[in-house]
Amino acid sequence: MRQYGKENLKKLKKRNILAIFADDITSAGGTCVFLYNMLSHMDCQAFCMHIYAPGKVVSKQMTDEFIKLGAVIYTGGWEEGKPVREIVWNDLEYLTGLHKYDVIHVNTSKVWINYYACYLGVKNNIPKRIVHSHNALLPRIKPEVQKQDDIYREYILKNATNFLACSVKAAKWLYGLQFRNYTIINNGIDLEKYKYNKDIRIRYRKELGIEDKFVIGHAGRFVKQKNHTFLIDIFKEITICNENSILLMAGDGELFEEIKYKAEVY
């Protein structure tokens, strides 16, 4: 496990919080951006935010920004082929035993990570155990996996102290259809960064050679959740009505080449 921002541990804080992600530290990942947006509008002098991600640092810029806000970052170095559950368990067991946390906040819809966090939170007497669903996933294909998730979910509902979600669908995925004791937190962004600017619009349209085009834009990682396939299907219908249309998709991710091929075929 690697550590970044160790110098922030030397600063005395009233509270220590452990935030847990499911993947890498990246500037494109929704949960990383969500936490950064929240922290950048908070008084970070009142607490020390410890951030754990099973993967690696993909964005040094995002890591540096977190550290500037007083955070400490830990990464597990997981990559394809390694036992992710074993890595996460060992890392979280070590961290929750090493530091005296007041809050543990899990930012993933992976049921097993939420279970690990709640179990270790109870074991190490962490008073606030927050689970936060950021996604609405499909049912498990394997019945045995679904059965295990159901057991984990039952433990989570009994031992977490706070239940958050980015939407009702995300809440139902993690907490079940009957559970109602959750709070929706919308994924807010700083609108000032994205407000309309005529000069920027003209400049980029000229650079891209699309000055006279009807443009549809999409910014997001090339992953299953963003549904680029459906977006391309819709755009194909739009071109039937307006041949002078263009679809701009900005981002990167595991499905980039697959989506690029589909776009070329269309």
LUMDOKE-122321 format. One record per residue (C-alpha): x, y negated, z negated. Coordinates in steps of 0.001 Angstrom, whole numbers, plus 500000, padded with zeros to 6 digits. Each point is the difference from the previous one (the first is absolute). Layout:
N
XYZ...
***
This chain:
266
500000500000500000501356496574500973499468496768498100499824496409501273499792496790497957501615501473496913500870496481498825496307499353499323500021502646497262502185497718497891497283497353499797497729500467497015496323500254500924496843500380497962498708502866502147501435502695502260497887501243502903500697502973502272498402499729503458500063503174502089499830500241503799499690503099502204502561499335502742502802497488500684500751496412499079498970498245503182498741496619501167497368501727502159498442502324497431496679498780498643500645500815496335503408498299499973498555496879501590497020500097497625502226500110496912502295497285501345497036497711500728498722500518496465503383499474498314500799496880502026496962498319498427500660501144496430502204498904497108502620502735500292501896498642497000497444501644497720500790503575501093502515502204501806498611501883502971501671503352500641499189501340503473500404503652500976499790501429503535500783503649500856501625499061503310502634497401500752500527496307500639498868499321503557499794496229499560502912498363498192498165496687500319496979501315498076502289501537497380501844496696499556496703498119499687498816502360497261503296499577498147499726496207500241496657500320498227501739501850497167499199503574501027502133503134499710499672502566502796500574503753499958499946502261503061500039503796500077501656500405503383497371502426501285500078500900503681498371502621502216500873503518498899500566499164496332497533501055497253498206496697499443497923501118497025503048501275498141501866496745500681497093497833498831499424502059496854503674499948498974500362496285500702496838498985498151500746502287497071503425498377499709498735496409500304497067500344497603502311501603497454502743497406500453498026496749499775497228498967497639497249499031502416496848498143499027498290500657503340500296502625502734498272499002503261499708502565502800499471498517503475499108503005502137497068502214500899502148503136499697498164501832497238503028501896498743502097496832499462497170498466498004499841503178497930503766499962499326499825496353498907497012500541497698501493503134498464503366498364499324498254496822498853498127501952497337503103501997499071502092496842499512497273497948498291499648497409502760496841498124498902498832498753503436499790502639502754498645498414503184499114501959503124499485498010503194498614501557503182501204498236503153498648502382502609497068502197500988501335503333501236498378503015501612499080503144498017502794502553499577500139502687502693501223502718497616497446500987497327502746500708497455501364496469500380496521498530499582499486502132496870503274498766498525499051496382500773496676500499498233501811501208496873502400497047500160497099497594500551498201501254496901503113499339497910500439496526501524496421498978499228500437501045496367503443498498499390500390496846502126498951496792498245499246497862503073498706500904503461500618497724502994499384500297503745500289497864503134496528501096501172497014502118499013501121502736502416503463500058498443498439500229496545497765502923501006502973501833501517502088499947496832497364499922497263497160501992501535496524499074501220498389499792496568502610497851498228499057496313499624502391498588497408502428498408502473500901496466501072500451498911503624503043497788500614500063498623503520503341499921501791500311496227500083502633498187502031501368496471500058497936498444502805502334496994500290502618502250501632497616501011502780497882496941500704499563498942503604502837498011501586499479498794503568503713499440500714500936503529498889497169501445502086501199498222503154503659500891499407499475503727499505497512500353502835502564498416502290502832502231498722497906503130500525498650498912503383496369500223498910498995496345500219496835500705501999499030503294498315497149500924497669502090501354497127499032502464497277502634500375497293500623502678497373502698499972497324500541503181498014502114503116499534499659502725502599498490502570497648496782502014500018498193497668497585500213497032502390498166501929502742501854498634503040498493502774502140496493498665499433501238496453500626501365500988503407496729501775500855498080496816499205502427497859501985499545502214503049496304499114499965500840496300499605502147500069503158496963501201501943498251496747499063503083497805500253502969501180502071502034497015498836500257501395496444503086501131498120500436501897496730502985499082497825500901502477497234502798498955497639501586502405497561502005503177499583499440503450498561499964503756500513497359499919502754501610497212502048501111502208502921496689501884500062497964496773500161502399498515502528499478503039502255496203499739499713500125496318500895502162500738503041497668502786501178497002497678499704
***
